[in-house]
Every structure is written in structure tokens, then in C-alpha cells.
Amino acid sequence: MSITVRAAAKINLHLGVGRAREDGFHPLDTVYQAIGIHDDLTLTAAEGLSLDTLVADHIDPAGVPSGADNIVLRAARLLAQHAGRPAAGAFEVRKDIPVAGGMAGGSADAAAALVACDRLWDLETPDDVLLALAAELGSDIPFSLVGGTARGVGRGEVVTPVDDRGSWWWVAVPSPEGLSTPMVYRHFDTLRPDATEVPASAEPLLAALATGEPLQLARALHNDLQEPAIDLRPELGDLIVRGESEGALRGLVSGSGPTVVFLCDSADGARATAVGLAGAGHDVVLTATGPVAGAHVLA
């Protein structure tokens, strides 16, 4: 017996970051969107617990965490512990989401693992329990379960779906070299010692999203981690300028980076921007639409 679950990459349309709390976490007000770049996870019944990862050509296999600390195996063990049963199964993950790219690829895999284990083990875990377990594993994982477009508060783990009837076209340019999320947050603290406790509100972004107009959304895109990411990796700023010169409405660092995403006005606009960026020497340029579903069973 086996089951395959697909989980999508996320981008942050808005990422407001507040001053670090006493526990070290930063309060967030963010709007996530799941876009059509996916990882597929297959779980097959087995006596032990194992993981095999296959990566797309644009991903460096060395960047994928291996061993017992891999988040897929951690997710399986956590759900098994909750259910009071052994953690058993053979996982195969086919990765297309950039690693350490600010698109929550690891979170997508963890969400897919929770769904796959729940279905294969016939647990029928309530949604609220799966979301709580996901939040234990990582701040982005609850959204990876929910998908679509959603607002996240707290550490980003408390998610509320947003009514998003738009069809948005994106171009994503991953970097061959990842960027550490903790490093970007530390640099944010250095650059913004005066950051307020309350993060920048997502309300303006939500209002723009409700219009369904790409230009309105482009104007409202916001990421408080973009400045520290570009300060650490200045070429990301150059990439944003180039993508906008190729016709994108707006370029934005995705989450903590280093992937840069570009909002375009149409499918034709996305293709033209992608062709222009490829012609400028960027070897990997991905086009995708959003929003798409969260972790869901394929077969």
C-alpha cells in the first residue's frame, strides 16, 4: 500500500516583522499564498522508517537535510507518538521547491508527511489536531496544510484562510546558494533596533487582494525581511531591478530569501519576464500561478 501527497511552495505577499520576543521569536503579520511549484511525497507501507529524496536539476542535493533530523521523519514520529503507534513507512520525496529558498519547501514536505501518515495509517486525525502538530514542527507548516491564501499571525503558525478569487501569475528565480532564515532574522535585528513590538499590518495587502487587480496587489506587496536579505546578498536587489525592467509589475524577495518572485499581469507577461530573465543569464526561472491547494492526496 502507498499514498502520494502533493504540497505547494509558499510565498509571502505581506511579511510584517515585529521586535523579537523574550522567547526569541519575532511576532509576524503575514499573508501567505501557495503557488504551483510542488514537492510530491510518496509513503509506502514498511516495517521501518526510511526516507529517499530525489531532487530537480536546479536543486543541490547536498542542501537537503538528511538523517533522523529530516523534517519528514520528525513529522512521522510526532504523529505516531500522538496516535500511540509505531512510526513506520518508506518515504520518497520528489523535490521541485528550492531548498533554503524562502519558499517553505521543508514545511511543504512536513505537511505532506502528516497527511500521508494520517491516511496510510487510517488515523482520521481531526484537522485542528493536525494543525496543532504542524505548529509544533514549524511556523510555516500549518499554512502548508491549509494552502490557498491565508493570513498568519503569532509566529505565522495561526492561520486564517483568506477569500482570494484572483488568479495571480508569478515568476520565481531561485538562487544556487541558500540563505539561512535565522541569519536573516538576526540581520533584521541589527538593521532595525527600533522595530516595534507590533508588526506592520497586513490590512492594506488584504484590501489590494480583494480588488483582483494585479497592479493594486503589486503596489501593496511588502516584506520586512527584504532589506536584510538584500544587505546580505546585494545581487538580489539587482535581480529585482532586472526582473521589473523585463516587464514584471513588482519583484519581491520571497520570505527570508534568497528566491525572488515577480508578480506579472498575465500569463503572457509571466512568459515574457521569464524569457527576459533567462536571457540575462539566470539558469533557473520558474513560472507558476496562485493560489493553489495545500497538502492533498494525489493517489
Backbone torsions as a table, in degrees:
resi	resn	phi	psi	omega
1	MET	NA	140.3	177.8
2	SER	-149.7	162.2	179.6
3	ILE	-146.3	141.6	179.5
4	THR	-117.5	131.9	-179.0
5	VAL	-123.9	136.0	177.6
6	ARG	-106.1	136.8	176.5
7	ALA	-134.1	143.7	-170.3
8	ALA	-100.1	156.1	169.7
9	ALA	-67.7	154.3	174.5
10	LYS	-118.4	152.3	166.6
11	ILE	-126.2	160.0	177.0
12	ASN	-105.8	112.8	176.1
13	LEU	-72.6	-31.5	174.8
14	HIS	-138.9	134.6	175.6
15	LEU	-140.0	94.2	174.7
16	GLY	-92.6	130.6	-174.9
17	VAL	-121.2	126.2	176.6
18	GLY	-95.8	175.2	179.0
19	ARG	-62.5	142.7	-177.9
20	ALA	-56.6	138.4	177.4
21	ARG	-81.8	176.7	-179.4
22	GLU	-64.2	-27.5	179.2
23	ASP	-82.6	2.2	177.4
24	GLY	93.0	-15.4	179.0
25	PHE	-83.3	151.0	176.9
26	HIS	-98.2	132.5	173.7
27	PRO	-68.2	139.0	-176.4
28	LEU	-125.0	150.5	163.4
29	ASP	-130.4	109.6	-170.9
30	THR	-136.1	154.9	171.5
31	VAL	-120.6	115.4	179.2
32	TYR	-91.2	151.2	166.1
33	GLN	-138.5	132.0	174.7
34	ALA	-85.6	131.3	-178.6
35	ILE	-122.3	165.1	-169.4
36	GLY	-77.2	48.7	166.7
37	ILE	-118.0	124.4	-165.7
38	HIS	-127.1	155.2	159.8
39	ASP	-110.7	141.7	175.5
40	ASP	-114.3	129.1	-178.9
41	LEU	-117.5	127.9	175.6
42	THR	-114.1	129.3	177.8
43	LEU	-115.0	125.3	179.7
44	THR	-116.4	138.8	179.6
45	ALA	-57.7	134.1	179.8
46	ALA	-159.1	164.2	-179.1
47	GLU	-77.2	-39.5	-179.6
48	GLY	-99.2	-169.6	178.8
49	LEU	-120.4	121.6	-176.9
50	SER	-143.7	163.7	-177.6
51	LEU	-144.6	131.0	173.9
52	ASP	-126.4	131.8	-177.1
53	THR	-120.0	128.9	175.6
54	LEU	-114.4	129.9	-173.2
55	VAL	-116.5	151.4	174.0
56	ALA	-66.4	162.8	-175.8
57	ASP	-59.7	-28.4	-176.1
58	HIS	-84.7	3.2	-178.1
59	ILE	-111.7	133.1	176.3
60	ASP	-80.8	116.5	-178.7
61	PRO	-57.6	-29.1	-178.9
62	ALA	-64.5	-20.9	-179.1
63	GLY	-82.5	-7.8	-178.2
64	VAL	-87.9	119.8	179.0
65	PRO	-58.3	139.0	-179.7
66	SER	-124.2	174.6	177.3
67	GLY	82.8	-169.7	-172.6
68	ALA	-65.1	-20.9	-178.2
69	ASP	-84.0	-4.5	177.4
70	ASN	-57.0	137.5	-172.1
71	ILE	-66.5	-24.7	175.9
72	VAL	-63.7	-47.3	179.7
73	LEU	-68.6	-36.4	176.4
74	ARG	-62.6	-41.1	178.8
75	ALA	-63.1	-43.5	179.8
76	ALA	-62.5	-44.3	-178.8
77	ARG	-65.9	-37.9	-178.9
78	LEU	-65.9	-44.5	179.1
79	LEU	-66.5	-40.1	178.6
80	ALA	-62.3	-42.2	178.5
81	GLN	-61.5	-44.0	179.1
82	HIS	-61.6	-38.6	-176.8
83	ALA	-84.2	-9.7	-179.2
84	GLY	68.8	42.1	-179.6
85	ARG	-140.3	163.2	178.3
86	PRO	-67.0	148.1	172.6
87	ALA	-87.7	112.2	-176.0
88	ALA	-145.4	138.8	177.3
89	GLY	152.9	155.7	177.9
90	ALA	-106.4	117.2	-179.8
91	PHE	-95.9	140.2	167.3
92	GLU	-129.1	123.2	-179.4
93	VAL	-113.6	126.4	173.2
94	ARG	-104.6	110.2	-171.4
95	LYS	-98.4	130.7	170.5
96	ASP	-125.6	-14.7	178.1
97	ILE	-78.1	129.5	179.9
98	PRO	-53.3	144.1	179.8
99	VAL	-88.9	136.2	-178.3
100	ALA	50.6	42.0	-174.5
101	GLY	-113.4	6.9	-179.4
102	GLY	78.3	18.7	-178.8
103	MET	-120.3	13.5	173.0
104	ALA	59.9	41.7	177.7
105	GLY	-63.5	-42.1	177.1
106	GLY	-64.9	-39.1	177.7
107	SER	-64.0	-39.8	177.4
108	ALA	-60.6	-43.1	-179.9
109	ASP	-64.9	-40.0	178.9
110	ALA	-64.9	-43.4	177.7
111	ALA	-61.0	-43.3	178.6
112	ALA	-62.4	-38.1	179.4
113	ALA	-65.0	-42.2	178.4
114	LEU	-60.6	-45.1	-179.7
115	VAL	-65.8	-44.5	-177.8
116	ALA	-63.1	-45.8	179.7
117	CYS	-64.1	-43.0	-180.0
118	ASP	-59.1	-42.1	-177.8
119	ARG	-75.7	-46.6	-176.5
120	LEU	-66.6	-36.1	-179.7
121	TRP	-85.6	-1.7	177.0
122	ASP	56.3	50.7	-176.3
123	LEU	-90.4	-31.5	-176.7
124	GLU	54.3	47.1	179.6
125	THR	-66.4	130.7	177.5
126	PRO	-58.4	148.8	-177.4
127	ASP	-57.7	-40.6	-177.2
128	ASP	-66.2	-30.7	177.6
129	VAL	-72.6	-42.5	176.8
130	LEU	-59.7	-40.8	179.3
131	LEU	-65.2	-38.7	178.8
132	ALA	-66.5	-42.0	177.2
133	LEU	-64.7	-39.8	178.2
134	ALA	-60.4	-40.8	-179.3
135	ALA	-66.0	-30.8	175.6
136	GLU	-64.5	-33.7	-176.1
137	LEU	-79.4	-35.5	-177.3
138	GLY	177.7	154.8	-171.7
139	SER	-66.9	-32.4	-177.0
140	ASP	-87.1	-11.5	-170.3
141	ILE	-69.9	-37.9	175.2
142	PRO	-56.2	-41.5	178.1
143	PHE	-64.4	-37.3	179.3
144	SER	-61.0	-28.2	172.9
145	LEU	-72.9	-42.2	-173.6
146	VAL	-76.2	-48.2	-178.9
147	GLY	69.0	-162.7	-177.5
148	GLY	66.1	-134.4	172.5
149	THR	-124.9	136.1	-175.8
150	ALA	-152.7	152.4	174.6
151	ARG	-95.0	136.5	178.3
152	GLY	-120.6	134.4	176.8
153	VAL	-129.8	-176.4	-171.6
154	GLY	72.1	-123.3	170.9
155	ARG	-88.6	7.1	-174.3
156	GLY	101.7	-4.3	-173.2
157	GLU	-87.0	-15.8	177.7
158	VAL	-93.6	103.7	-169.8
159	VAL	-112.1	141.5	176.5
160	THR	-128.0	120.3	180.0
161	PRO	-57.8	145.3	178.4
162	VAL	-112.4	136.1	176.6
163	ASP	-72.8	102.5	-176.1
164	ASP	-122.5	103.6	-177.8
165	ARG	-99.0	6.6	178.8
166	GLY	-78.4	164.0	170.8
167	SER	-124.2	109.4	-168.8
168	TRP	-108.9	138.1	-177.5
169	TRP	-107.4	128.6	-175.6
170	TRP	-126.9	148.6	168.8
171	VAL	-119.8	128.6	-179.1
172	ALA	-116.5	133.7	177.9
173	VAL	-121.7	99.5	177.3
174	PRO	-74.5	162.0	177.7
175	SER	-104.6	143.4	176.7
176	PRO	-66.4	-15.8	179.8
177	GLU	-118.6	123.6	-178.8
178	GLY	-69.2	172.8	179.4
179	LEU	-137.2	126.4	-175.6
180	SER	-69.4	124.5	177.8
181	THR	-60.2	-47.8	178.0
182	PRO	-57.6	-36.3	179.4
183	MET	-64.3	-41.3	-179.4
184	VAL	-65.7	-42.0	177.9
185	TYR	-64.1	-40.4	177.4
186	ARG	-62.6	-38.4	179.5
187	HIS	-70.2	-33.9	172.9
188	PHE	-57.8	-44.6	179.1
189	ASP	-60.8	-37.2	-179.7
190	THR	-69.4	-44.1	-176.8
191	LEU	-76.7	-26.7	-174.7
192	ARG	-123.7	62.5	179.2
193	PRO	-65.0	-17.5	-179.6
194	ASP	-97.0	14.1	-179.4
195	ALA	-57.7	139.9	-179.7
196	THR	-79.2	159.9	178.0
197	GLU	-65.9	-36.1	-178.2
198	VAL	-92.2	122.4	-178.8
199	PRO	-69.9	160.9	177.4
200	ALA	-57.5	132.7	-174.8
201	SER	-70.1	145.6	177.1
202	ALA	-84.9	-1.6	-174.8
203	GLU	-56.4	-44.3	178.5
204	PRO	-59.9	-37.8	178.2
205	LEU	-65.5	-43.4	-179.4
206	LEU	-62.6	-38.0	178.1
207	ALA	-65.1	-40.9	177.8
208	ALA	-65.9	-39.8	-179.8
209	LEU	-61.2	-38.5	-177.2
210	ALA	-66.2	-22.1	179.9
211	THR	-72.4	-24.1	-175.9
212	GLY	72.3	9.6	-176.6
213	GLU	-100.4	119.3	-178.7
214	PRO	-56.3	-38.5	-177.9
215	LEU	-66.9	-38.2	177.3
216	GLN	-64.9	-41.6	178.4
217	LEU	-65.1	-41.5	-179.8
218	ALA	-57.2	-41.9	-178.2
219	ARG	-67.6	-25.5	-174.6
220	ALA	-95.4	-10.0	-179.0
221	LEU	-57.3	139.4	-173.9
222	HIS	-152.7	137.7	178.4
223	ASN	-148.3	109.8	179.3
224	ASP	-68.5	-16.8	178.1
225	LEU	-90.1	-2.5	-179.4
226	GLN	-66.2	-44.1	-179.3
227	GLU	-59.1	-51.2	178.6
228	PRO	-64.6	-35.3	179.1
229	ALA	-63.7	-43.7	179.8
230	ILE	-69.9	-34.8	178.2
231	ASP	-63.9	-35.2	176.4
232	LEU	-77.4	-33.3	-176.7
233	ARG	-133.5	80.9	-174.3
234	PRO	-57.0	-24.4	-179.0
235	GLU	-64.6	-20.4	177.9
236	LEU	-67.3	-37.1	175.4
237	GLY	-64.3	-41.3	177.7
238	ASP	-62.9	-38.0	179.6
239	LEU	-64.9	-41.1	178.2
240	ILE	-60.2	-45.8	179.2
241	VAL	-59.9	-44.0	-177.9
242	ARG	-65.6	-44.0	-179.7
243	GLY	-62.6	-39.5	178.2
244	GLU	-68.6	-31.6	176.6
245	SER	-71.3	-20.0	178.0
246	GLU	-88.8	4.9	173.0
247	GLY	115.5	-7.3	178.4
248	ALA	-65.5	145.7	177.5
249	LEU	-69.6	-35.5	-177.6
250	ARG	-163.6	139.4	173.5
251	GLY	-108.3	149.1	-175.4
252	LEU	-152.1	137.5	169.8
253	VAL	-66.9	133.8	-178.9
254	SER	-84.2	115.3	179.9
255	GLY	57.1	-124.9	178.7
256	SER	-89.3	3.2	178.1
257	GLY	80.7	-179.3	7.3
258	PRO	-94.6	3.7	176.2
259	THR	-61.6	138.1	175.6
260	VAL	-112.8	133.6	178.8
261	VAL	-115.6	149.1	-178.6
262	PHE	-126.3	127.5	174.8
263	LEU	-86.7	130.7	-179.0
264	CYS	-120.1	164.3	-173.1
265	ASP	-85.0	-11.3	-175.7
266	SER	-169.8	175.0	174.8
267	ALA	-62.1	-42.8	178.5
268	ASP	-63.4	-39.5	178.6
269	GLY	-64.3	-39.0	178.6
270	ALA	-65.9	-42.9	179.0
271	ARG	-62.8	-41.8	-179.4
272	ALA	-65.0	-42.0	178.6
273	THR	-64.5	-42.3	179.7
274	ALA	-62.5	-42.9	179.1
275	VAL	-63.6	-42.0	179.8
276	GLY	-63.8	-41.3	179.5
277	LEU	-69.2	-38.9	176.3
278	ALA	-62.7	-40.6	178.4
279	GLY	-66.2	-23.3	178.4
280	ALA	-84.0	2.3	173.9
281	GLY	105.9	5.9	177.9
282	HIS	-85.6	113.7	-171.5
283	ASP	-69.4	-31.1	-176.7
284	VAL	-120.9	114.2	177.8
285	VAL	-132.6	119.7	-175.4
286	LEU	-112.7	135.9	174.4
287	THR	-108.6	145.9	-176.4
288	ALA	-158.0	154.9	172.4
289	THR	-107.8	162.4	174.8
290	GLY	-152.7	159.5	1.2
291	PRO	-84.6	157.6	174.4
292	VAL	-127.2	173.6	-175.2
293	ALA	-68.6	157.3	171.0
294	GLY	-77.4	-164.6	-176.4
295	ALA	-57.1	125.6	-177.0
296	HIS	-149.0	153.8	-176.2
297	VAL	-76.3	131.3	173.7
298	LEU	-95.5	-44.2	-178.1
299	ALA	-159.2	NA	NA
